[in-house]
């Protein structure tokens, strides 16, 4: 089996919640990550934004806290998602979340 596991921390910039037609609760956030990492023995500024999806009842207790400005660390797997306009992007499907603020 191949490995697909990502840990990313950052600040929530947008959030929304909804239920699927099947009645499954989902929260979708945009996570903004800023850090510094060493690459080729030089310090590099790193910045990215990634959409994170929280699905199911297991995240129901934290859904109300997933608001803009909140710092979190998310663990999960990444998957390709195609938007309505045909654009492909990677999204992080949360398996665990830790509130940092």
PERA-V162083 format. One record per pair of residues at least 24 apart in sequence whose C-alpha atoms are under 10 Angstrom apart, sorted by the first residue. I is the first residue (numbers start at 1). J is the second residue. D is the distance in whole Angstrom. If there is no record, write none. Layout:
((I | J | D) (I | J | D))
//
This chain:
((3 | 77 | 9) (4 | 76 | 8) (4 | 77 | 5) (4 | 78 | 7) (4 | 79 | 9) (5 | 75 | 7) (5 | 76 | 6) (5 | 77 | 5) (5 | 78 | 7) (5 | 92 | 9) (5 | 93 | 10) (5 | 94 | 10) (5 | 95 | 10) (6 | 74 | 8) (6 | 75 | 6) (6 | 76 | 6) (6 | 77 | 6) (6 | 78 | 7) (6 | 92 | 8) (6 | 93 | 9) (6 | 94 | 9) (6 | 95 | 10) (7 | 73 | 7) (7 | 74 | 6) (7 | 75 | 4) (7 | 76 | 7) (7 | 77 | 9) (7 | 92 | 9) (7 | 94 | 9) (7 | 96 | 9) (7 | 97 | 10) (8 | 32 | 9) (8 | 33 | 7) (8 | 50 | 9) (8 | 52 | 10) (8 | 72 | 8) (8 | 73 | 6) (8 | 74 | 5) (8 | 75 | 7) (8 | 76 | 9) (8 | 92 | 9) (8 | 97 | 10) (9 | 33 | 6) (9 | 34 | 9) (9 | 35 | 9) (9 | 71 | 7) (9 | 72 | 6) (9 | 73 | 4) (9 | 74 | 6) (9 | 75 | 9) (9 | 97 | 10) (9 | 98 | 9) (9 | 99 | 10) (9 | 100 | 9) (10 | 34 | 7) (10 | 35 | 9) (10 | 47 | 10) (10 | 48 | 9) (10 | 49 | 9) (10 | 50 | 10) (10 | 69 | 9) (10 | 70 | 8) (10 | 71 | 6) (10 | 72 | 6) (10 | 73 | 7) (10 | 74 | 9) (10 | 100 | 9) (11 | 49 | 10) (11 | 66 | 10) (11 | 67 | 9) (11 | 68 | 7) (11 | 69 | 6) (11 | 70 | 6) (11 | 71 | 4) (11 | 72 | 6) (11 | 73 | 9) (11 | 100 | 9) (11 | 101 | 10) (12 | 49 | 9) (12 | 50 | 10) (12 | 51 | 10) (12 | 52 | 10) (12 | 66 | 7) (12 | 67 | 6) (12 | 68 | 5) (12 | 69 | 5) (12 | 70 | 6) (12 | 71 | 6) (12 | 72 | 8) (13 | 49 | 9) (13 | 66 | 10) (13 | 67 | 8) (13 | 68 | 5) (13 | 69 | 6) (13 | 70 | 8) (13 | 71 | 10) (14 | 51 | 9) (14 | 66 | 9) (14 | 67 | 7) (14 | 68 | 5) (14 | 69 | 9) (15 | 51 | 10) (15 | 52 | 9) (15 | 53 | 10) (15 | 63 | 10) (15 | 64 | 10) (15 | 66 | 7) (15 | 67 | 6) (15 | 68 | 7) (16 | 53 | 10) (16 | 63 | 9) (16 | 64 | 10) (16 | 66 | 9) (16 | 67 | 9) (17 | 53 | 10) (17 | 54 | 9) (17 | 55 | 10) (17 | 63 | 8) (17 | 64 | 9) (17 | 66 | 10) (18 | 55 | 10) (19 | 55 | 9) (19 | 56 | 9) (20 | 55 | 10) (23 | 56 | 9) (24 | 55 | 7) (24 | 56 | 6) (24 | 57 | 8) (25 | 54 | 8) (25 | 55 | 6) (25 | 56 | 5) (25 | 57 | 7) (25 | 58 | 10) (25 | 59 | 9) (25 | 60 | 8) (25 | 63 | 10) (26 | 53 | 7) (26 | 54 | 6) (26 | 55 | 5) (26 | 56 | 6) (26 | 57 | 9) (26 | 59 | 9) (26 | 60 | 9) (26 | 63 | 9) (27 | 52 | 8) (27 | 53 | 6) (27 | 54 | 5) (27 | 55 | 7) (27 | 56 | 9) (27 | 59 | 9) (27 | 60 | 9) (27 | 62 | 10) (27 | 63 | 7) (27 | 64 | 9) (27 | 66 | 8) (28 | 52 | 6) (28 | 53 | 5) (28 | 54 | 6) (28 | 55 | 9) (28 | 63 | 10) (28 | 66 | 9) (28 | 91 | 10) (28 | 92 | 10) (28 | 93 | 10) (28 | 94 | 10) (29 | 53 | 7) (29 | 54 | 8) (29 | 66 | 8) (29 | 67 | 8) (29 | 68 | 9) (29 | 92 | 10) (30 | 67 | 10) (30 | 68 | 9) (30 | 91 | 10) (31 | 68 | 9) (31 | 69 | 10) (31 | 70 | 10) (31 | 71 | 9) (31 | 72 | 9) (31 | 73 | 10) (31 | 74 | 9) (31 | 92 | 10) (32 | 69 | 10) (32 | 71 | 9) (33 | 71 | 10) (49 | 91 | 10) (50 | 89 | 9) (50 | 90 | 8) (50 | 91 | 6) (50 | 92 | 7) (51 | 78 | 10) (51 | 89 | 9) (51 | 90 | 8) (51 | 91 | 5) (51 | 92 | 6) (51 | 93 | 9) (52 | 76 | 9) (52 | 77 | 10) (52 | 78 | 9) (52 | 90 | 9) (52 | 91 | 6) (52 | 92 | 5) (52 | 93 | 6) (52 | 94 | 7) (53 | 78 | 10) (53 | 91 | 7) (53 | 92 | 6) (53 | 93 | 5) (53 | 94 | 6) (53 | 95 | 9) (54 | 92 | 9) (54 | 93 | 6) (54 | 94 | 5) (54 | 95 | 8) (54 | 96 | 9) (54 | 97 | 9) (55 | 93 | 8) (55 | 94 | 8) (55 | 95 | 9) (58 | 95 | 9) (58 | 96 | 9) (59 | 94 | 9) (59 | 95 | 9) (59 | 96 | 9) (59 | 97 | 8) (62 | 97 | 9) (62 | 98 | 9) (62 | 99 | 9) (65 | 99 | 8) (66 | 99 | 9) (69 | 101 | 9) (70 | 99 | 8) (70 | 100 | 8) (70 | 101 | 6) (71 | 98 | 9) (71 | 99 | 6) (71 | 100 | 5) (71 | 101 | 6) (72 | 97 | 7) (72 | 98 | 6) (72 | 99 | 5) (72 | 100 | 5) (72 | 101 | 7) (73 | 97 | 6) (73 | 98 | 5) (73 | 99 | 7) (73 | 100 | 7) (74 | 98 | 7) (74 | 99 | 9))
//
